[in-house]
């Protein structure tokens, strides 16, 4: 593009055109950067929010799973210990009341015998 006031081959004209082109390219680049920032910044905020929400959900899930695992472990321990506890309670009762224990055993044997005889 020639400057209308310049003559062909004039070096000032070439430098002026080059500077104008350079300013135009820089202006376009700046406008593109601004447009990209306008699109990217909200997207980054949204990604940050989603990431934070996902981490919170995982933490809640992990906490809940830990509580369930603790409850299951406690109940498993109770179930595992129950037969030993029942035997210990029975032994203690039989030692404290031997005649009642023999009477209960006879009554229970009689009932079971009648139920299975039919």
C-alpha positions as a Python dict, from the first residue, in 0.01 Angstrom:
ca = {
    (1, 'X'): (0, 0, 0),
    (2, 'X'): (150, 331, -97),
    (3, 'X'): (119, 654, 91),
    (4, 'X'): (-43, 908, -146),
    (5, 'X'): (206, 1177, -48),
    (6, 'X'): (508, 957, -98),
    (7, 'X'): (687, 866, -410),
    (8, 'X'): (756, 513, -521),
    (9, 'X'): (1076, 382, -371),
    (10, 'X'): (1064, 632, -80),
    (11, 'X'): (1200, 453, 231),
    (12, 'X'): (1002, 669, 474),
    (13, 'X'): (687, 554, 303),
    (14, 'X'): (784, 185, 344),
    (15, 'X'): (871, 234, 711),
    (16, 'X'): (543, 416, 774),
    (17, 'X'): (344, 141, 606),
    (18, 'X'): (537, -122, 800),
    (19, 'X'): (471, 56, 1131),
    (20, 'X'): (101, 92, 1051),
    (21, 'X'): (80, -277, 963),
    (22, 'X'): (266, -366, 1281),
    (23, 'X'): (25, -154, 1493),
    (24, 'X'): (-273, -316, 1319),
    (25, 'X'): (-140, -667, 1385),
    (26, 'X'): (-62, -580, 1749),
    (27, 'X'): (-409, -429, 1792),
    (28, 'X'): (-571, -739, 1643),
    (29, 'X'): (-359, -963, 1865),
    (30, 'X'): (-453, -762, 2172),
    (31, 'X'): (-822, -782, 2078),
    (32, 'X'): (-793, -1160, 2030),
    (33, 'X'): (-621, -1198, 2369),
    (34, 'X'): (-897, -995, 2531),
    (35, 'X'): (-1165, -1208, 2364),
    (36, 'X'): (-994, -1529, 2472),
    (37, 'X'): (-969, -1402, 2831),
    (38, 'X'): (-1340, -1316, 2831),
    (39, 'X'): (-1422, -1674, 2733),
    (40, 'X'): (-1158, -1855, 2937),
    (41, 'X'): (-1196, -1675, 3271),
    (42, 'X'): (-1559, -1781, 3332),
    (43, 'X'): (-1475, -2131, 3211),
    (44, 'X'): (-1186, -2152, 3459),
    (45, 'X'): (-1417, -2036, 3738),
    (46, 'X'): (-1674, -2298, 3640),
    (47, 'X'): (-1410, -2571, 3629),
    (48, 'X'): (-1283, -2462, 3969),
    (49, 'X'): (-1636, -2473, 4110),
    (50, 'X'): (-1705, -2816, 3961),
    (51, 'X'): (-1371, -2946, 4086),
    (52, 'X'): (-1439, -2815, 4435),
    (53, 'X'): (-1789, -2963, 4436),
    (54, 'X'): (-1651, -3298, 4318),
    (55, 'X'): (-1390, -3300, 4595),
    (56, 'X'): (-1657, -3217, 4853),
    (57, 'X'): (-1877, -3499, 4726),
    (58, 'X'): (-1589, -3747, 4742),
    (59, 'X'): (-1506, -3634, 5096),
    (60, 'X'): (-1868, -3680, 5207),
    (61, 'X'): (-1884, -4020, 5039),
    (62, 'X'): (-1557, -4126, 5198),
    (63, 'X'): (-1672, -4010, 5540),
    (64, 'X'): (-2000, -4197, 5506),
    (65, 'X'): (-1824, -4512, 5388),
    (66, 'X'): (-1586, -4491, 5683),
    (67, 'X'): (-1878, -4462, 5925),
    (68, 'X'): (-2052, -4761, 5766),
    (69, 'X'): (-1730, -4964, 5779),
    (70, 'X'): (-1688, -4877, 6148),
    (71, 'X'): (-2045, -4986, 6224),
    (72, 'X'): (-2004, -5311, 6032),
    (73, 'X'): (-1680, -5378, 6218),
    (74, 'X'): (-1844, -5314, 6555),
    (75, 'X'): (-2139, -5540, 6471),
    (76, 'X'): (-1910, -5811, 6336),
    (77, 'X'): (-1717, -5801, 6662),
    (78, 'X'): (-2042, -5832, 6860),
    (79, 'X'): (-2157, -6128, 6648),
    (80, 'X'): (-1817, -6293, 6682),
    (81, 'X'): (-1815, -6242, 7060),
    (82, 'X'): (-2183, -6338, 7115),
    (83, 'X'): (-2142, -6718, 7141),
    (84, 'X'): (-1860, -6685, 7393),
    (85, 'X'): (-2063, -6436, 7594),
    (86, 'X'): (-2370, -6664, 7586),
    (87, 'X'): (-2163, -6963, 7703),
    (88, 'X'): (-2010, -6756, 7984),
    (89, 'X'): (-2352, -6631, 8098),
    (90, 'X'): (-2494, -6986, 8086),
    (91, 'X'): (-2199, -7125, 8281),
    (92, 'X'): (-2238, -6857, 8544),
    (93, 'X'): (-2615, -6919, 8575),
    (94, 'X'): (-2567, -7298, 8597),
    (95, 'X'): (-2306, -7257, 8871),
    (96, 'X'): (-2529, -7019, 9066),
    (97, 'X'): (-2851, -7227, 9028),
    (98, 'X'): (-2765, -7590, 8947),
    (99, 'X'): (-3106, -7739, 9040),
    (100, 'X'): (-3295, -7489, 8824),
    (101, 'X'): (-3054, -7563, 8539),
    (102, 'X'): (-3122, -7938, 8562),
    (103, 'X'): (-3499, -7874, 8578),
    (104, 'X'): (-3481, -7643, 8271),
    (105, 'X'): (-3276, -7902, 8082),
    (106, 'X'): (-3529, -8178, 8160),
    (107, 'X'): (-3824, -7956, 8062),
    (108, 'X'): (-3656, -7848, 7740),
    (109, 'X'): (-3567, -8209, 7656),
    (110, 'X'): (-3928, -8318, 7718),
    (111, 'X'): (-4068, -8040, 7494),
    (112, 'X'): (-3823, -8111, 7210),
    (113, 'X'): (-3896, -8485, 7240),
    (114, 'X'): (-4272, -8426, 7209),
    (115, 'X'): (-4229, -8192, 6911),
    (116, 'X'): (-4010, -8434, 6719),
    (117, 'X'): (-4215, -8745, 6802),
    (118, 'X'): (-4499, -8646, 6572),
}
